[in-house]
Amino acid sequence: MTFWILLFVIPICVIAIVEELIYFFVNKRVFGPSNLELASVKGFKLLFKKFKKIIYPKSINQE
């Protein structure tokens, strides 16, 4: 039972945290749906760059 609760609660918490990070990256200047889409794209690009650095170390990244 605990496993199923965690299975649903953790992804929801992660999504909420990611949304907060997106708003933080755009300095809370989100007012319309078009701005929201731009904000999420910017936020995800920044998050992707940061996670890419964590997942792939510089030694592997340099070719």
DSSP file (Angstrom, degrees, kcal/mol; ACC not computed):
  #  RESIDUE AA STRUCTURE BP1 BP2  ACC     N-H-->O    O-->H-N    N-H-->O    O-->H-N    TCO  KAPPA ALPHA  PHI   PSI    X-CA   Y-CA   Z-CA
    1    1 A M     >        0   0    0      0, 0.0     4,-2.0     0, 0.0     5,-0.2   0.000 360.0 360.0 360.0 -44.4    0.0    0.0    0.0
    2    2 A T  H  >  +     0   0    0      1,-0.2     4,-2.7     2,-0.2     5,-0.2   0.890 360.0  57.6 -61.3 -38.7    2.8    2.4    0.9
    3    3 A F  H  > S+     0   0    0      1,-0.2     4,-2.3     2,-0.2    -1,-0.2   0.913 107.1  46.6 -58.4 -44.6    4.5    1.6   -2.4
    4    4 A W  H  > S+     0   0    0      2,-0.2     4,-1.5     1,-0.2    -1,-0.2   0.877 111.3  51.6 -68.4 -37.2    1.4    2.7   -4.4
    5    5 A I  H  X S+     0   0    0     -4,-2.0     4,-2.9     1,-0.2     3,-0.4   0.950 113.3  44.7 -62.5 -47.6    1.0    5.9   -2.4
    6    6 A L  H  X S+     0   0    0     -4,-2.7     4,-2.1     1,-0.2    -2,-0.2   0.870 107.0  60.5 -63.2 -36.8    4.7    6.8   -3.0
    7    7 A L  H  < S+     0   0    0     -4,-2.3    -1,-0.2    -5,-0.2    -2,-0.2   0.848 116.9  30.8 -60.9 -34.7    4.3    5.9   -6.7
    8    8 A F  H  X S+     0   0    0     -4,-1.5     4,-1.1    -3,-0.4    -2,-0.2   0.808 120.5  50.0 -92.8 -33.7    1.6    8.6   -7.1
    9    9 A V  H  X S+     0   0    0     -4,-2.9     4,-2.4    -5,-0.2     5,-0.2   0.920 105.6  54.2 -74.4 -44.0    2.8   11.2   -4.5
   10   10 A I  H  X S+     0   0    0     -4,-2.1     4,-2.7    -5,-0.2     5,-0.2   0.929 108.4  47.2 -61.7 -48.9    6.4   11.4   -5.5
   11   11 A P  H  > S+     0   0    0      0, 0.0     4,-2.7     0, 0.0    -1,-0.2   0.896 112.4  51.2 -60.1 -37.8    5.8   12.2   -9.3
   12   12 A I  H  X S+     0   0    0     -4,-1.1     4,-2.3     2,-0.2    -2,-0.2   0.920 111.5  47.4 -63.8 -42.8    3.2   14.9   -8.3
   13   13 A C  H  X S+     0   0    0     -4,-2.4     4,-2.5     2,-0.2    -1,-0.2   0.908 112.1  50.2 -63.3 -42.1    5.7   16.5   -5.9
   14   14 A V  H  X S+     0   0    0     -4,-2.7     4,-2.6     2,-0.2    -2,-0.2   0.923 110.7  49.0 -62.9 -44.5    8.4   16.4   -8.6
   15   15 A I  H  X S+     0   0    0     -4,-2.7     4,-2.4     1,-0.2    -1,-0.2   0.912 111.6  49.7 -61.3 -42.9    6.1   18.0  -11.1
   16   16 A A  H  X S+     0   0    0     -4,-2.3     4,-2.2     2,-0.2    -2,-0.2   0.911 111.7  48.1 -62.6 -42.7    5.1   20.7   -8.6
   17   17 A I  H  X S+     0   0    0     -4,-2.5     4,-2.4     2,-0.2    -2,-0.2   0.914 110.8  51.0 -64.4 -42.6    8.8   21.4   -7.8
   18   18 A V  H  X S+     0   0    0     -4,-2.6     4,-2.3     2,-0.2    -2,-0.2   0.913 109.5  50.6 -61.7 -43.0    9.6   21.6  -11.5
   19   19 A E  H  X S+     0   0    0     -4,-2.4     4,-2.4     1,-0.2    -1,-0.2   0.919 110.1  49.7 -61.3 -43.0    6.8   24.1  -12.1
   20   20 A E  H  X S+     0   0    0     -4,-2.2     4,-2.4     1,-0.2    -1,-0.2   0.901 110.3  50.8 -61.9 -40.3    8.0   26.3   -9.2
   21   21 A L  H  X S+     0   0    0     -4,-2.4     4,-2.6     2,-0.2    -1,-0.2   0.894 108.3  52.4 -63.6 -39.5   11.5   26.2  -10.7
   22   22 A I  H  X S+     0   0    0     -4,-2.3     4,-1.4     1,-0.2    -2,-0.2   0.940 111.3  45.9 -61.5 -47.1   10.2   27.2  -14.1
   23   23 A Y  H  <>S+     0   0    0     -4,-2.4     5,-2.6     1,-0.2     6,-0.3   0.891 112.3  52.1 -62.9 -37.9    8.4   30.2  -12.5
   24   24 A F  H ><5S+     0   0    0     -4,-2.4     3,-1.5     1,-0.2    -2,-0.2   0.907 106.4  53.0 -64.1 -42.1   11.6   31.0  -10.5
   25   25 A F  H 3<5S+     0   0    0     -4,-2.6    -1,-0.2     1,-0.3    -2,-0.2   0.821 110.9  46.6 -63.8 -30.5   13.7   31.0  -13.6
   26   26 A V  T ><5S-     0   0    0     -4,-1.4     3,-1.2    -5,-0.2    -1,-0.3   0.294 114.7-117.5 -96.5  10.8   11.4   33.5  -15.4
   27   27 A N  T < 5 -     0   0    0     -3,-1.5    -3,-0.2     1,-0.2    -2,-0.1   0.835  60.5 -69.6  58.6  37.2   11.3   35.7  -12.3
   28   28 A K  T 3 <S+     0   0    0     -5,-2.6     2,-0.3     1,-0.2    -1,-0.2   0.755  96.5 135.3  57.9  28.6    7.6   35.2  -11.8
   29   29 A R    <   +     0   0    0     -3,-1.2     2,-0.6    -6,-0.3    -1,-0.2  -0.299  28.0 125.7-100.3  49.2    6.8   37.3  -14.9
   30   30 A V        +     0   0    0     -2,-0.3    -7,-0.0     1,-0.1    -3,-0.0  -0.930  14.3 141.3-112.3 117.6    4.2   34.8  -16.2
   31   31 A F        +     0   0    0     -2,-0.6    -1,-0.1     1,-0.2    -2,-0.0   0.693  57.9  39.2-124.2 -37.3    0.7   36.3  -17.0
   32   32 A G  S  > S-     0   0    0      1,-0.1     4,-2.4     0, 0.0    -1,-0.2  -0.679  81.3-106.4-117.5 170.5   -0.7   34.7  -20.1
   33   33 A P  H  > S+     0   0    0      0, 0.0     4,-2.3     0, 0.0     5,-0.2   0.868 120.3  51.6 -62.4 -36.7   -0.9   31.2  -21.7
   34   34 A S  H  > S+     0   0    0      2,-0.2     4,-2.2     1,-0.2     5,-0.2   0.921 112.0  46.5 -67.0 -41.3    1.7   32.2  -24.4
   35   35 A N  H  > S+     0   0    0      1,-0.2     4,-2.8     2,-0.2    -1,-0.2   0.877 110.0  54.9 -64.7 -36.5    4.0   33.5  -21.7
   36   36 A L  H  X S+     0   0    0     -4,-2.4     4,-2.6     2,-0.2    -2,-0.2   0.913 107.8  48.5 -64.0 -41.7    3.5   30.3  -19.7
   37   37 A E  H  X S+     0   0    0     -4,-2.3     4,-2.4     2,-0.2    -2,-0.2   0.933 113.2  47.3 -63.1 -44.9    4.5   28.2  -22.7
   38   38 A L  H  X S+     0   0    0     -4,-2.2     4,-2.8     1,-0.2     5,-0.2   0.906 112.1  51.1 -61.9 -40.6    7.6   30.3  -23.2
   39   39 A A  H  X S+     0   0    0     -4,-2.8     4,-3.2     1,-0.2    -2,-0.2   0.925 110.4  47.7 -63.2 -44.9    8.4   30.1  -19.5
   40   40 A S  H  X S+     0   0    0     -4,-2.6     4,-2.9     2,-0.2    -1,-0.2   0.897 112.3  49.6 -66.0 -38.1    8.0   26.3  -19.4
   41   41 A V  H  X S+     0   0    0     -4,-2.4     4,-2.3     2,-0.2    -2,-0.2   0.946 114.5  44.6 -64.2 -46.8   10.2   26.0  -22.5
   42   42 A K  H  X S+     0   0    0     -4,-2.8     4,-2.5     1,-0.2    -2,-0.2   0.937 115.2  48.6 -60.6 -46.5   12.9   28.2  -21.0
   43   43 A G  H  X S+     0   0    0     -4,-3.2     4,-2.9     1,-0.2    -2,-0.2   0.921 112.0  47.5 -60.8 -45.4   12.7   26.5  -17.7
   44   44 A F  H  X S+     0   0    0     -4,-2.9     4,-3.0     2,-0.2    -1,-0.2   0.873 110.7  52.6 -66.6 -35.6   12.9   23.0  -19.2
   45   45 A K  H  X S+     0   0    0     -4,-2.3     4,-2.4    -5,-0.2    -1,-0.2   0.935 112.7  44.6 -63.2 -44.5   15.9   24.0  -21.3
   46   46 A L  H  X S+     0   0    0     -4,-2.5     4,-2.2     2,-0.2    -2,-0.2   0.928 115.5  47.1 -64.7 -43.9   17.7   25.4  -18.2
   47   47 A L  H  X S+     0   0    0     -4,-2.9     4,-3.1     1,-0.2     5,-0.3   0.913 111.1  52.3 -62.6 -41.8   16.8   22.3  -16.2
   48   48 A F  H  X S+     0   0    0     -4,-3.0     4,-2.8     1,-0.2    -1,-0.2   0.912 109.0  49.9 -61.5 -42.9   17.9   20.0  -19.1
   49   49 A K  H  X S+     0   0    0     -4,-2.4     4,-1.9     2,-0.2    -1,-0.2   0.918 113.4  46.0 -61.1 -43.0   21.2   21.7  -19.3
   50   50 A K  H  X S+     0   0    0     -4,-2.2     4,-1.7     2,-0.2    -2,-0.2   0.930 115.4  45.0 -67.2 -44.3   21.7   21.4  -15.5
   51   51 A F  H  X S+     0   0    0     -4,-3.1     4,-3.4     1,-0.2     5,-0.3   0.869 109.5  56.8 -67.3 -34.8   20.7   17.7  -15.5
   52   52 A K  H  X S+     0   0    0     -4,-2.8     4,-3.0    -5,-0.3    -1,-0.2   0.902 106.5  49.6 -61.8 -40.3   22.8   17.0  -18.5
   53   53 A K  H  < S+     0   0    0     -4,-1.9    -1,-0.2     1,-0.2    -2,-0.2   0.881 114.6  45.0 -64.5 -37.0   25.8   18.3  -16.7
   54   54 A I  H  < S+     0   0    0     -4,-1.7    -2,-0.2    -5,-0.1    -1,-0.2   0.931 119.1  40.5 -71.5 -44.8   25.0   16.0  -13.7
   55   55 A I  H  < S+     0   0    0     -4,-3.4    -2,-0.2     1,-0.2    -3,-0.2   0.935 121.4  40.2 -72.3 -46.9   24.2   12.9  -15.8
   56   56 A Y  S  < S-     0   0    0     -4,-3.0    -1,-0.2    -5,-0.3     5,-0.0  -0.891  85.1-141.8-107.4 109.5   27.1   13.3  -18.3
   57   57 A P    >>  -     0   0    0      0, 0.0     4,-2.0     0, 0.0     3,-0.8  -0.196  27.0-106.8 -62.9 161.3   30.3   14.4  -16.7
   58   58 A K  H 3> S+     0   0    0      1,-0.2     4,-2.2     2,-0.2    -5,-0.0   0.831 117.1  62.1 -60.4 -33.9   32.5   16.9  -18.6
   59   59 A S  H 34 S+     0   0    0      1,-0.2    -1,-0.2     2,-0.2    -3,-0.0   0.873 110.4  39.2 -62.8 -35.9   35.1   14.2  -19.5
   60   60 A I  H <4 S+     0   0    0     -3,-0.8    -1,-0.2     1,-0.2    -2,-0.2   0.856 112.8  57.1 -78.6 -36.1   32.5   12.2  -21.4
   61   61 A N  H  < S+     0   0    0     -4,-2.0     2,-0.3    -8,-0.1    -2,-0.2   0.842  89.4  83.4 -66.6 -35.0   30.9   15.4  -22.9
   62   62 A Q     <        0   0    0     -4,-2.2     0, 0.0    -5,-0.2     0, 0.0  -0.546 360.0 360.0 -75.9 130.4   34.1   16.6  -24.5
   63   63 A E              0   0    0     -2,-0.3    -1,-0.1     0, 0.0    -2,-0.0   0.388 360.0 360.0-113.3 360.0   34.8   15.0  -27.9
